[in-house]
Amino acid sequence: MMINETPDAPSESGVQAGRRQRVDGRTRDLVNQAVASIPTLGLARAAEFLATMNVPAEVAVRALVYPKLRRAS
């Protein structure tokens, strides 16, 4: 299944500046929690947490390894 075929993917009107709008508040909160824990727990533990919480690997990698690509909250 392609990403645009997912039921909760935003429509073309939901696209701004080449980025999709966030549609999953739970994932946002989990990623924020993992990013905040990096200084104390480390990157590996933050990644394990996101994997345990079923955050898609592509989202976890993008958020943890490339933090400057994250959206402003």
Buried (B, 14 or more C-beta within 10 A) or exposed (E): EEEEEEEEEBEEEEEEEEEEEEEEEEBBEBBEEBBEBBEEEEEEEBBBBBEEBEBEEEBBEBBBEEEEEBEEE
